């Protein structure tokens, strides 16, 4: 099978592009106003990711899935001047590049200006045989390195990764990995997914690796945010009684903590619900959003930690009921928490946004961002990013039965 390969692209007007950009100024308009954010992705684009670089640029990645063509992982950068900086760039393309509505690629930037991206790459004929590939660009995405494989073992599924800057020049990666023999019996008791982390230097050399949790929910997303002391990783845990509540682990600069529950929902679930948590942080404040159906009632919840993720206050309910899909993202700037999620009722999907003060004491604003034509899993997971000129949301919709990315800017 032809492998997915990282492409080497020729520089196009590097002059001036490497200069540091100023923070965008807030636009005029009413707070909460929703504006269309025109995207460059063409028909067939899906599975977006959205990140803010240190210079204020928005980094948008997606997979282009078009009949008769190999899948392609692409990205574009949106400047602080309110303009796209170039046409979309292709990072990797090939038959082996796996498109999965729930397990999507992520893009990140380290303080040295490098860009990093991961994707799933098939390794065998079966649908459950794939590795986690990682690539780096040292020139703002014009060239990308040959990919390296994050996981050490072979066979099985590796994915649901999260990325963060481990230092100014190195990247941290957390992912779900088939449990290894001797990891507390997780393989025997659960069929075997565990949470692991590793870090990579600018040469894509592995410089550290650690197991974090021996038994996790097997197909729920992980997420990570940078607190003052270091990264906080959140994920859906799993115990021998099939309780699948949200857990967090944090790094204090020397070692990883033991997992702690964000909240003891007590959701007993015999199968993976395919909806992991989202996390955002500022200094020692950590905000986590997640879905649970404990007691048979679907609920979207939000909780705050004031000690860098060591403990969490009791959660508040953002939304509840059968219409809540459980696909959520969150952003936080130290003043406000923004929560983005999907609903589906009467056969129609919609995207919603709510805002809360830092103490989560009350909902200050709630609004519908968009009505979608997509149904079921076709809409995937919407993404949210926050900077001075407002919040930016991106999601997958459907046009004439084909996926299409949509975007919105929501004014502060």
C-alpha positions in Angstrom: 0.0 0.0 0.0 1.3 3.4 -0.9 2.4 5.3 2.2 1.2 8.8 3.1 4.2 11.1 2.6 5.1 14.5 3.8 5.5 17.0 1.0 8.4 19.4 0.5 7.0 22.7 -0.8 8.9 25.5 -2.3 9.0 28.8 -0.3 6.6 31.5 -1.7 7.4 35.0 -0.4 9.2 34.2 2.8 10.3 37.9 3.1 8.3 39.5 5.8 6.3 36.3 6.6 8.7 35.4 9.4 8.3 38.7 11.2 6.4 38.6 14.5 2.8 39.8 14.1 1.0 42.2 16.5 -1.9 41.0 18.5 -5.1 41.8 16.6 -7.2 44.7 17.8 -10.9 44.0 18.7 -13.2 44.9 15.8 -16.1 47.2 16.2 -19.5 45.5 16.6 -21.9 44.2 19.2 -20.6 41.7 21.7 -21.7 38.2 20.7 -22.3 39.1 17.1 -21.6 36.2 14.8 -19.8 36.9 11.5 -19.1 34.5 8.7 -15.4 33.6 8.6 -14.6 32.7 5.0 -12.3 29.7 4.8 -10.0 28.7 2.0 -10.7 24.9 2.1 -12.6 23.6 -0.9 -15.4 21.1 -1.1 -14.4 17.7 0.4 -12.7 19.3 3.5 -13.5 17.9 6.9 -12.0 17.1 10.3 -10.7 20.5 11.2 -8.3 21.6 13.9 -7.7 25.1 15.1 -4.8 26.5 17.1 -3.4 29.9 18.0 0.4 30.4 17.5 2.5 32.6 19.8 2.5 35.4 17.2 -1.3 35.4 17.1 -1.9 33.6 13.8 -4.7 31.1 13.7 -3.6 27.7 12.3 -6.3 25.7 10.6 -5.7 22.2 9.4 -8.1 19.7 7.7 -8.3 16.6 5.6 -9.4 16.8 2.0 -11.4 13.8 1.1 -12.4 13.7 -2.6 -13.6 10.8 -4.7 -10.9 9.5 -7.0 -8.1 11.2 -5.1 -5.8 10.3 -2.3 -6.6 11.8 1.1 -4.6 15.0 1.7 -3.8 16.8 5.0 -3.7 20.5 4.5 -3.4 23.7 6.5 -3.6 27.5 6.2 -2.6 30.4 8.5 -4.9 33.4 9.2 -3.0 36.5 10.2 -3.7 39.1 12.8 -4.5 41.5 10.0 -7.6 39.5 9.2 -6.3 37.9 6.1 -5.2 34.5 5.0 -1.4 34.5 4.6 -1.3 32.1 1.6 -3.2 29.5 -0.3 -3.7 26.1 1.5 -0.5 24.1 1.9 -0.5 20.3 1.6 1.4 18.6 4.5 0.9 14.9 3.5 -1.0 12.9 0.9 -1.4 9.3 0.2 -3.7 6.2 0.2 -2.4 5.3 3.7 -3.5 8.7 5.2 -6.5 7.7 7.3 -9.6 9.8 7.4 -11.7 9.2 10.6 -14.5 11.5 11.7 -13.7 11.1 15.4 -9.9 10.7 15.5 -8.6 13.8 13.7 -5.2 15.4 13.0 -4.0 18.2 15.2 -1.7 21.1 14.5 0.5 23.0 17.0 3.2 25.6 17.2 6.2 25.8 19.5 7.7 29.1 20.7 10.6 28.8 18.3 8.2 29.3 15.5 8.1 25.6 14.3 4.8 24.0 13.3 4.0 20.4 14.1 1.2 18.1 12.9 0.1 14.5 13.4 -2.1 12.2 11.5 -3.2 8.6 11.3 -1.4 6.3 8.8 -2.6 2.8 7.9 -0.1 0.0 8.4 -2.1 -3.0 7.3 -5.0 -4.2 5.3 -7.4 -4.1 8.3 -9.2 -0.9 9.4 -7.8 -1.3 13.0 -4.2 -1.2 12.0 -2.7 2.3 12.0 0.2 4.3 13.5 0.5 7.9 14.7 2.6 9.9 12.3 4.3 13.2 13.3 5.9 15.9 11.1 7.5 19.3 11.7 8.1 22.4 9.7 10.8 24.9 10.6 9.8 27.5 8.0 6.1 28.3 8.8 4.7 25.4 6.8 6.5 25.8 3.5 8.5 22.6 4.0 7.6 19.6 6.2 9.9 16.9 7.4 9.5 13.2 6.6 7.2 11.8 9.2 8.2 9.7 12.2 6.1 7.2 14.0 5.1 8.3 17.6 4.2 4.8 18.9 6.9 2.2 19.4 4.8 -0.9 19.1 3.3 -2.4 16.0 -0.2 -3.6 15.2 -3.5 -2.2 16.5 -4.8 1.3 16.8 -2.8 4.3 17.9 -4.5 7.7 18.0 -6.7 10.3 19.7 -3.6 12.4 20.2 -3.0 15.8 21.7 0.0 18.1 21.1 1.6 20.9 23.3 4.9 22.8 23.5 7.1 20.9 26.0 9.8 23.6 25.7 10.6 26.4 23.3 11.9 23.8 20.8 10.3 20.5 21.7 6.8 19.0 21.4 4.8 16.8 23.8 2.4 14.2 22.5 -0.2 12.3 24.4 -2.1 9.5 22.7 -4.1 6.3 23.2 -2.0 3.1 22.7 -2.7 -0.6 23.0 -1.9 -1.5 26.6 1.5 -3.2 27.0 2.1 -6.4 28.9 2.7 -5.7 32.6 0.8 -2.5 32.8 -1.3 -3.4 35.7 -3.3 -6.0 33.9 -5.1 -3.5 31.7 -4.7 -5.6 28.6 -6.3 -8.6 30.3 -9.1 -6.7 32.0 -10.1 -4.2 29.3 -9.1 -5.2 25.9 -6.3 -2.8 26.2 -6.1 0.9 25.6 -3.8 3.0 27.7 -2.7 6.7 27.8 1.0 7.4 27.0 3.1 10.5 26.4 6.4 11.2 24.6 8.3 14.3 23.7 10.3 15.0 20.5 13.1 17.5 19.7 13.5 19.6 16.6 15.1 16.7 14.8 12.1 14.5 15.6 14.2 12.4 18.0 12.3 10.9 20.9 13.7 12.4 24.2 11.2 11.1 26.8 8.3 8.7 27.1 6.0 7.7 30.0 2.8 5.7 30.6 0.2 7.8 32.2 -2.9 5.6 32.7 -3.0 1.8 32.2 -6.7 1.6 31.2 -8.7 4.3 29.3 -11.8 4.5 27.2 -10.7 3.1 23.9 -12.0 5.7 21.4 -12.6 9.0 23.1 -10.6 12.1 22.3 -7.8 13.4 24.6 -7.1 17.1 25.1 -4.3 19.2 26.7 -3.9 22.8 27.9 -0.9 24.6 29.4 -1.2 25.7 33.0 1.4 27.7 34.8 3.2 24.7 36.1 2.9 22.6 32.9 0.6 20.6 30.6 -2.8 19.2 31.9 -4.1 16.3 29.9 -7.8 15.3 30.1 -9.3 12.1 28.8 -12.2 9.6 29.4 -11.0 7.0 31.9 -12.3 3.4 32.3 -12.3 1.1 35.3 -13.1 -2.6 35.8 -16.7 -1.7 36.5 -17.0 0.2 33.1 -17.3 3.6 34.8 -16.2 6.1 32.2 -15.7 9.4 33.9 -13.3 12.2 32.9 -9.8 12.2 34.4 -6.8 14.6 34.4 -3.0 14.2 34.7 -0.6 17.1 35.0 3.1 17.6 34.7 4.9 19.7 37.4 8.2 20.1 35.6 9.6 17.0 37.1 7.1 14.2 37.0 3.5 13.3 35.9 0.9 13.1 38.6 -1.4 10.2 39.2 -4.8 10.6 37.4 -7.5 12.5 39.3 -11.2 12.6 38.4 -12.5 15.9 37.2 -15.9 14.8 38.7 -17.3 11.5 40.0 -20.2 11.3 37.5 -20.4 7.5 37.9 -21.3 6.9 34.3 -21.5 3.2 33.7 -21.1 2.6 30.0 -20.3 -0.8 28.4 -19.0 0.7 25.1 -17.1 3.8 24.0 -19.3 6.8 23.6 -16.8 8.5 21.2 -16.9 11.9 22.9 -13.9 13.0 24.9 -13.4 16.2 27.1 -12.0 19.6 26.1 -9.7 21.7 28.3 -8.3 25.2 28.4 -6.1 27.0 30.9 -4.7 30.4 31.9 -2.1 30.5 34.7 -3.4 28.1 37.4 -7.0 28.2 36.2 -8.0 25.1 34.2 -11.4 24.7 32.6 -12.8 21.3 31.5 -15.9 20.7 29.5 -17.3 17.2 28.9 -20.4 15.0 28.2 -21.8 12.4 30.5 -25.0 10.4 30.5 -24.9 9.2 34.1 -28.4 8.1 35.3 -29.5 8.0 31.7 -29.6 11.8 31.2 -27.2 13.3 28.7 -25.5 16.4 30.2 -22.8 18.8 29.0 -20.8 19.9 32.1 -18.1 22.5 32.9 -15.7 22.5 35.8 -12.9 24.7 37.1 -9.6 24.0 38.8 -7.8 26.8 40.6 -4.6 24.8 41.4 -3.4 23.8 37.9 -5.6 20.7 37.6 -4.8 19.1 40.9 -8.5 19.3 42.0 -11.8 20.6 40.5 -14.8 22.3 41.9 -18.3 20.9 41.4 -19.4 21.2 37.8 -22.2 23.3 36.3 -24.6 22.1 33.6 -24.2 23.8 30.2 -26.9 21.8 28.4 -28.9 18.7 29.0 -31.3 16.3 27.2 -31.3 13.9 24.3 -30.4 16.7 21.8 -26.9 17.1 23.3 -24.4 15.3 21.1 -21.5 15.5 23.5 -19.0 17.0 21.0 -17.6 20.0 22.8 -14.7 22.4 22.7 -13.7 25.2 25.2 -11.5 28.3 25.2 -10.4 30.5 28.2 -8.4 33.7 28.5 -8.5 34.2 32.3 -11.6 36.4 32.1 -14.2 34.3 30.3 -14.8 30.7 29.4 -16.3 30.0 26.0 -18.0 26.7 25.3 -18.9 25.4 21.8 -21.1 22.3 21.3 -23.4 20.5 18.8 -27.1 19.6 19.3 -29.4 17.5 17.1 -33.1 17.4 17.4 -36.0 16.8 15.1 -33.5 15.6 12.5 -31.6 18.9 12.4 -28.2 19.8 13.9 -27.1 23.2 15.3 -24.0 24.7 16.7 -24.1 26.6 20.0 -21.9 28.9 22.0 -22.1 29.9 25.7 -19.9 32.3 27.8 -19.2 32.3 31.5 -17.1 34.5 33.8 -13.9 33.0 35.2 -15.6 31.7 38.3 -18.3 30.0 36.2 -20.9 31.6 38.5 -23.4 32.1 35.7 -24.1 31.9 32.0 -23.6 35.4 30.6 -24.5 34.8 27.0 -25.8 31.9 24.9 -26.4 31.9 21.2 -26.8 29.7 18.1 -23.8 30.0 15.9 -25.2 28.0 12.9 -27.7 25.6 11.6 -26.1 22.6 9.8 -27.1 20.4 6.9 -24.9 17.6 8.2 -26.4 14.8 10.2 -25.1 12.2 12.7 -21.3 11.8 12.7 -20.9 13.8 9.4 -20.5 17.0 11.3 -17.6 15.6 13.3 -16.1 17.8 16.1 -16.3 21.6 15.9 -13.2 23.6 17.1 -12.9 26.9 19.0 -10.0 29.3 19.4 -9.8 32.7 21.2 -7.8 35.8 20.6 -8.2 39.6 21.1 -10.5 40.1 18.1 -12.9 37.4 19.3 -13.6 33.7 19.2 -13.2 31.7 16.0 -15.2 28.5 15.4 -14.8 26.0 12.6 -16.9 22.9 11.8 -17.7 20.4 9.2 -21.0 20.8 7.3 -22.4 19.0 4.3 -23.2 20.5 0.9 -24.8 18.2 -1.8 -23.8 15.2 0.3 -20.1 16.2 0.5 -18.3 17.6 3.5 -17.5 21.3 3.6 -15.8 23.4 6.3 -17.5 26.4 7.7 -16.2 29.2 9.9 -17.5 31.9 12.2 -16.0 34.8 14.2 -17.9 35.7 17.4 -17.1 39.2 18.7 -16.2 39.7 22.4 
